[in-house]
Amino acid sequence: MKMKIRSFLLMAALAATSMFTSCEDDENGANNIISEYGVNDKIVAEQKATSGKNEAVLLVAFGSTWSNSFAAFDATKKAYEEAFPNADVYFCFSSDICINRASAGENGESRDYYEPRYLLHAIGAAKYSKIYVQSLQVIPGEEFANVVSCVKKFMNNGYIASAHLDDEYLAKLDEEKAIFLGMPLLNTYEGAGNDVDEVAKQLNELCKNEAAQGVVAFMGHGNPDNYDSFKANIRYSQLETALKKYSENYFVGTVDAPNTYKYDVHENMKNAGKTSGNLYLHCLMSIAGDHAHNDMAGKGDDYWNNEEGEDDSWYEYFSHNGYTTNVPLGSNNEPQGLLEIPGVLNVWISHTKNADFLEDAYHSMYPEE
């Protein structure tokens, strides 16, 4: 789902609060209406003044509109507060459409989240001496590329002419290598203790009993070919290879990456002689949001047109193709996302603790520059 231009819904709600008041045009004609910059500057300044801490961690998720996802985000933030006791921890969404729909309470619960640029501006305005920005993406693909771009723009003070960030402060962050970029979950593939092998280990611990009883299929997101930043889609096939060291019953597919759709996964199952029996579906995304509830676990006629229908859910597709399909639920009686698996969350936390300085991280992805 591509990002849309952000609506005025959240802005209107903020403008209606008594805490903030809009201003008339100044003498230069600039329109100084309330913005997320001002909102977040106030929120962050108050938190820093209260905590007295001088380090900040900014967690960047794509976003969601589901209450179970909000709970997973809350738990993730709490885990980071415990892992980084000397830092204030902030959370944001990179998807405008998720921000708008979460604020509108699309699935019953309303939550206000902001874009990373607004939180980074506020963190800069508060002059934290050390900043960690952690991507909660699974692969270093399109959405991670957006996180990288956001942090680089912050360091270049490049969002708006009136940002009024302190150039001396930003230069000091640069000189002291004090802004760090934490990589996505499946960042490394080779070497001892690499991410793909560690995540495969954790997923097998979760699913080994299911793999002993039938097929286990993981549904990730993936990027279309035109958006396959850093050629990251390969991580899905690499993860499947790592999982098969534990059991031949593991398969990995995606919603968006070519050659890994549910039809491709089904073909791989048939080629491996897995044509019927128990099949367990798991979400290979940070949280179990729209894709998990609808594309993966959707049940009923609304999720089934025909065996080649693009909008058919994985549950209905495999159920109509001879499998006894199951969607295991977590403790909240909902599908489970990766952030809810402690061993997997610890991989993200380790990435933050071992995060590279921004430029070092950037050049590790673009070694030719």
C-alpha positions in Angstrom: 0.0 0.0 0.0 1.6 3.3 -1.1 1.6 6.3 1.1 -1.0 9.0 0.5 -0.7 12.7 1.2 -1.6 13.2 4.8 -5.1 14.6 5.5 -5.9 17.4 7.8 -7.7 15.1 10.3 -5.0 15.1 13.0 -4.1 18.7 12.4 -7.7 19.7 13.0 -7.9 17.7 16.2 -4.8 19.3 17.4 -5.9 22.8 16.5 -9.1 22.2 18.6 -7.1 21.6 21.8 -6.6 24.4 24.2 -2.9 23.6 24.7 -2.0 25.1 21.4 -3.2 28.2 19.6 -2.7 29.2 15.9 -1.1 32.5 15.0 -1.9 35.2 12.4 0.4 35.6 9.5 3.7 37.2 10.5 5.1 40.4 8.9 6.8 38.3 6.2 3.5 36.7 5.3 4.5 33.2 6.5 1.6 31.2 7.8 2.5 30.1 11.3 -0.4 27.6 11.8 0.0 24.8 14.4 2.2 22.0 13.0 3.4 18.6 14.2 6.8 20.3 14.6 5.5 22.5 17.4 3.4 19.7 18.9 6.4 17.4 19.1 8.8 20.0 20.3 6.6 20.6 23.3 6.1 16.9 24.0 9.8 16.0 23.8 10.9 19.1 25.7 8.5 18.2 28.6 9.7 14.6 28.6 13.4 15.5 28.7 12.8 18.1 31.4 11.0 15.5 33.5 13.5 12.6 33.0 16.7 14.6 33.0 18.1 12.2 30.5 20.5 13.3 27.7 20.2 10.3 25.3 17.2 9.5 23.0 16.1 6.4 21.2 13.6 6.9 18.3 11.9 3.7 17.2 10.5 3.9 13.6 7.8 1.5 12.6 5.8 1.5 9.4 2.6 1.7 11.4 -0.7 -0.1 12.0 -4.3 0.6 12.9 -5.0 -2.5 15.0 -5.3 -2.6 18.8 -3.1 -5.7 19.1 -0.4 -3.9 17.1 -0.6 -0.9 19.4 -0.1 -3.2 22.4 2.9 -4.8 20.6 4.3 -1.3 20.0 3.7 -0.3 23.7 5.5 -3.5 24.8 8.4 -2.8 22.4 8.8 0.7 23.8 8.8 -0.6 27.3 11.5 -3.2 26.4 13.6 -0.5 25.0 13.2 1.6 28.1 14.5 -1.3 30.1 17.4 -2.0 27.7 18.3 1.8 27.5 17.8 3.1 31.1 19.8 6.3 30.4 17.7 7.2 27.3 14.2 8.7 26.6 12.5 6.4 24.2 10.1 7.7 21.5 8.0 5.9 18.9 6.8 7.0 15.5 5.2 5.7 12.3 6.7 6.3 8.8 3.3 5.7 7.0 1.1 8.8 6.7 -1.9 6.6 6.0 -1.4 4.5 9.1 -1.0 7.7 11.1 -4.3 9.1 9.8 -6.2 5.9 10.2 -4.8 5.2 13.7 -5.8 8.7 14.8 -9.3 8.1 13.3 -9.7 4.8 15.2 -10.2 2.8 12.1 -10.4 -0.5 14.0 -12.0 0.8 17.2 -9.1 2.3 19.1 -7.7 5.8 18.4 -4.0 6.5 18.8 -1.9 9.5 17.8 1.5 8.8 16.2 3.8 11.1 14.3 6.3 11.0 11.4 10.0 10.5 12.2 10.9 13.9 10.8 8.8 15.6 13.5 10.2 13.6 16.3 13.8 14.0 15.1 13.2 17.8 14.8 12.0 17.8 18.4 14.8 15.6 19.6 17.2 18.0 17.9 15.5 21.1 19.4 15.8 19.4 22.9 19.6 18.9 22.2 20.0 15.4 23.2 23.7 14.6 23.2 23.3 11.1 21.8 20.6 9.8 19.4 19.7 6.3 18.3 17.3 5.8 15.4 16.1 2.2 15.2 14.3 0.9 12.2 11.7 -1.7 13.1 11.5 -2.9 9.5 12.1 -6.6 8.8 14.3 -6.3 5.7 16.5 -3.4 4.6 14.1 -2.5 1.7 12.1 0.5 0.6 10.8 1.5 4.0 14.3 1.3 5.5 15.6 3.5 2.7 13.0 6.1 3.8 14.3 5.9 7.3 17.9 6.5 6.1 16.8 9.4 4.0 14.9 10.9 7.0 17.9 10.8 9.3 20.2 12.2 6.6 17.8 15.1 6.0 17.7 15.8 9.8 21.5 16.0 9.9 21.4 18.3 6.9 18.6 20.4 8.6 16.9 19.9 5.3 13.1 19.6 6.0 11.9 23.2 6.1 13.6 26.5 5.9 12.1 27.6 9.2 13.2 24.5 11.1 15.5 26.6 13.3 17.6 23.6 14.3 20.9 24.6 15.8 23.6 24.1 13.2 26.3 24.1 15.8 24.5 21.3 17.7 24.0 19.2 14.5 27.7 19.7 13.7 28.7 18.5 17.1 26.5 15.4 16.7 28.4 14.8 13.4 31.9 15.5 14.8 31.3 13.3 17.9 29.6 10.6 15.9 26.7 10.8 18.3 23.8 9.9 16.0 23.4 6.2 15.3 21.3 4.2 12.9 20.0 0.7 13.9 19.5 -1.7 11.1 16.4 -3.8 10.3 15.8 -7.2 11.6 17.3 -9.3 8.8 20.3 -7.1 8.1 23.1 -9.7 8.0 23.2 -13.0 6.3 26.8 -14.2 6.4 29.1 -14.9 9.4 28.7 -16.3 12.8 25.6 -15.1 14.6 24.2 -13.4 11.5 20.6 -12.1 11.7 19.0 -14.6 9.3 20.3 -17.6 11.2 19.4 -16.1 14.6 15.8 -15.3 13.5 15.5 -18.7 11.9 16.5 -20.2 15.3 14.0 -18.1 17.2 11.2 -19.0 14.7 12.0 -22.6 14.9 11.8 -22.5 18.7 8.3 -21.0 18.3 7.1 -23.3 15.6 9.0 -26.6 15.9 6.0 -28.5 17.3 3.9 -27.3 14.4 6.6 -28.3 11.9 6.5 -31.8 13.3 2.8 -32.0 12.5 2.6 -30.3 9.1 3.7 -27.4 7.0 4.5 -24.0 8.5 4.3 -21.0 6.1 5.5 -17.5 7.0 4.0 -14.5 5.2 6.2 -11.4 4.9 5.6 -8.2 3.1 8.3 -7.8 0.5 8.9 -5.1 -2.0 7.8 -5.0 -5.7 10.8 -5.1 -8.1 10.8 -1.4 -8.6 11.0 -0.8 -4.8 13.5 -3.5 -3.9 16.0 -1.2 -2.2 19.3 -2.8 -1.5 18.0 -5.9 -3.2 16.5 -6.9 0.1 13.9 -9.3 -1.0 16.5 -12.0 -1.2 16.4 -12.2 2.6 13.1 -14.1 2.4 14.6 -17.0 0.4 17.7 -16.9 2.6 15.5 -17.2 5.7 13.6 -20.1 4.2 17.0 -21.8 3.5 18.0 -21.2 7.1 14.7 -22.6 8.4 14.9 -25.7 6.4 18.1 -26.7 8.3 15.6 -27.4 11.1 12.7 -28.8 9.1 11.8 -29.3 5.4 8.3 -28.2 6.4 9.1 -24.5 6.6 8.2 -22.2 3.7 8.5 -18.4 3.3 6.4 -16.1 1.1 5.3 -12.5 0.8 2.5 -10.2 -0.2 4.4 -8.0 -2.6 7.8 -9.6 -3.7 7.7 -11.3 -7.1 8.2 -15.1 -7.2 7.2 -15.4 -3.5 3.4 -15.0 -3.7 1.1 -17.6 -2.1 0.9 -19.3 -5.5 4.7 -19.6 -5.6 4.7 -20.9 -2.0 2.1 -23.5 -3.0 4.1 -24.6 -6.0 7.1 -25.0 -3.7 5.1 -27.1 -1.3 3.8 -29.4 -4.1 7.3 -29.8 -5.4 8.4 -30.9 -2.0 5.5 -33.4 -1.8 3.5 -31.3 0.7 0.1 -31.4 -1.0 -2.3 -31.8 2.0 -2.4 -32.1 5.7 -2.0 -29.5 8.5 -0.7 -26.0 7.5 0.1 -23.3 10.0 0.2 -19.7 8.9 2.4 -17.1 10.7 3.0 -13.4 10.1 6.6 -12.5 9.2 6.1 -8.8 9.9 7.0 -6.7 12.9 3.3 -6.6 13.9 0.1 -8.5 12.9 -1.8 -5.7 11.3 -4.0 -5.4 8.2 -1.9 -7.9 6.1 -2.0 -10.5 8.9 -5.7 -10.1 9.6 -6.9 -9.8 6.0 -4.3 -11.1 3.5 -3.1 -13.9 5.7 -5.9 -14.9 8.1 -9.1 -13.6 6.4 -11.9 -16.1 6.5 -15.1 -16.4 4.5 -16.5 -15.5 1.1 -15.2 -12.0 1.2 -11.7 -13.4 1.1 -12.2 -16.0 -1.6 -13.0 -15.5 -5.3 -11.2 -18.3 -7.1 -8.0 -20.2 -6.8 -6.0 -17.6 -8.7 -7.7 -14.5 -7.2 -5.2 -11.8 -6.2 -7.3 -10.8 -3.3 -7.8 -14.3 -1.9 -6.4 -14.6 1.6 -3.8 -17.2 2.3 -6.2 -19.0 4.7 -8.9 -19.4 2.1 -6.5 -20.1 -0.8 -4.7 -23.0 1.0 -8.0 -24.3 2.6 -9.4 -24.5 -0.9 -6.3 -26.3 -2.1 -6.5 -29.3 0.1 -4.8 -28.2 3.4 -6.2 -28.1 6.9 -5.3 -24.5 7.5 -4.6 -23.0 11.0 -3.7 -19.5 12.2 -2.0 -19.9 15.6 -2.9 -17.0 17.9 -0.9 -15.2 20.5 -1.7 -14.5 24.2 -4.1 -11.7 23.1 -6.1 -14.1 20.9 -4.8 -12.4 17.8 -2.2 -13.4 15.2 1.3 -12.7 16.4 3.9 -10.3 15.0 7.7 -10.6 15.2 8.0 -7.9 17.9 6.0 -10.1 20.2 8.6 -12.9 20.1 11.1 -12.0 22.8 14.1 -13.7 21.0 13.3 -11.8 17.8 12.8 -8.5 19.6 16.2 -9.0 21.1 17.8 -9.0 17.7 16.4 -5.5 17.1 17.6 -4.4 20.5 21.1 -5.8 19.8 21.1 -3.8 16.5 20.5 -0.6 18.5 23.2 -1.4 21.0 25.6 -2.1 18.2 24.4 0.7 15.9 26.8 2.4 13.6 27.3 6.1 13.3 25.0 7.3 10.6 27.6 7.8 7.9 29.3 4.5 8.6 25.9 2.7 8.3 25.2 4.6 5.0 28.5 3.6 3.5 28.1 0.0 4.5 25.1 -0.1 2.3 26.7 1.9 -0.5 30.3 0.8 -0.4 31.0 2.3 -3.8 30.3 5.9 -2.6 
